[in-house]
Structure formats: C-alpha cells, structure tokens
C-alpha cells in the first residue's frame, strides 16, 4: 500500500466532469462501498461533478486488502487528492466512518498547505468517535454479523449468501479497526461544517452530533431527520438539496 494511489482505483468516476463548476466527493460508511451513493448522481445538478470514493477490500476492489488503520488510509486519500490539482471549489460528504475519513482528510490537506474543501458535510458520526462496543478483534464473526444486522448494515441478499456474508464481515472488521485506531486531537478546520443525523440513531445521539460546532469557526448547524443510523436511505433527496444549496453559497466565496 505504499505506492501512490490512482484516481481510477479510488474514485468513481476517475475523472471529474471538466464542465462542472464544483466537485463533491462522497465517502462511504464502514462495511459498505461506493454503491451506497449509487442514486446520488441522479439527485444532484449537472453542474456539480460527483465522485464516489471506493476504498480497497470491497466491490470491484474486493481482491485488495482493506486498510485496518486510520492514519495510512488518510495518508493515501490525501496523496490521491493532492496529486490531482483541480482548482475548482470542492466539498466532502461522509456518512459514519466516511464522515471520519472526510474530516481527517480535510485536516490533513489543510495541514499540508493544500486547498481544503469549501464545505465539509458529516453524517452519522460524532467528532470524538462512536460509542463504546467490544473491540473488533474481540468479536467473533457471528457477533460482527449480528451487530451489522442490528444496525441495518447487512443487505438481505448478502446475509443469505455465506461467501458474501464472510466477505462483508471481513471488510466490516477491518473498517471497525480503522475507526478504533482514531485518536481525537480536537483538530479544527477553516471551512464550514454542516451535520446530518438520524433522530433514532443508536450509535450517535443528536447531542453528540452538536459537538462538531467546536471543530470550525463557521458551523452551519445540525439537521436531524427521522430514522436510525441509515436515515440517508429515506432522506437522500432532502439531504442532497440542502447540501447543494450550502455548497453553492460557500463555493462562491
């Protein structure tokens, strides 16, 4: 994993539409992949270039070993984005583990003196991390699968296929290890931050989401929607409409 990451592996599509005025990069949740956002390009305007981040170890990258530590993964994402200077304003959106990755990548880019995002949008994640649970290494495969079912992170077709289920558990275990390796340093960003959450999310209560306001001098507030951890499944249109409105406003600055 020491080679320079290639956009063709990490971003779908690999190249951002050159005619678009701004870019939006989407970071997926733990145990998932870029397909979590497969409907979003159809919900977003044509003048916004949408690219979905695809991490190793899942879907078309399933033959690659997934990362199990946060710092090397953030370093790879930072190198990827720093290696493709674009010049247009851009935003990050991340859900759950994706919010952690979007946040830490934005921090790394700013610390490296690179242009940071015009907007950071985080969903289903608190800045200090998720609530306590047994470490991934201490959980059996059956326990990981059960935790995924309870959270709504295990599609029925995957659960019904033993091979697909085993692969999903392996990926989730690695992703949970990534999250566990995070050591919060309270880093602040220069860009504004908007926060989205589910009213009945068992992992991240609304009060924890409001902690994001301390991570920027330009907080944009918290939007709470009906639903649990995967409220985005039912409210993608409302979230994307709000996100586009904010991106247009802050990209113009």
Secondary structure as GFF3:
##gff-version 3
##sequence-region A 1 253
A	DSSP	alpha_helix	7	10	.	.	.	ID=ss1
A	DSSP	beta_strand	11	12	.	.	.	ID=ss2
A	DSSP	beta_strand	22	27	.	.	.	ID=ss3
A	DSSP	three_ten_helix	34	37	.	.	.	ID=ss4
A	DSSP	alpha_helix	40	43	.	.	.	ID=ss5
A	DSSP	beta_strand	48	53	.	.	.	ID=ss6
A	DSSP	three_ten_helix	59	61	.	.	.	ID=ss7
A	DSSP	alpha_helix	70	82	.	.	.	ID=ss8
A	DSSP	beta_strand	90	95	.	.	.	ID=ss9
A	DSSP	alpha_helix	97	111	.	.	.	ID=ss10
A	DSSP	beta_strand	119	123	.	.	.	ID=ss11
A	DSSP	three_ten_helix	136	138	.	.	.	ID=ss12
A	DSSP	alpha_helix	141	151	.	.	.	ID=ss13
A	DSSP	alpha_helix	156	159	.	.	.	ID=ss14
A	DSSP	alpha_helix	162	180	.	.	.	ID=ss15
A	DSSP	beta_strand	192	198	.	.	.	ID=ss16
A	DSSP	alpha_helix	206	209	.	.	.	ID=ss17
A	DSSP	three_ten_helix	210	215	.	.	.	ID=ss18
A	DSSP	beta_strand	219	225	.	.	.	ID=ss19
A	DSSP	alpha_helix	232	251	.	.	.	ID=ss20
###
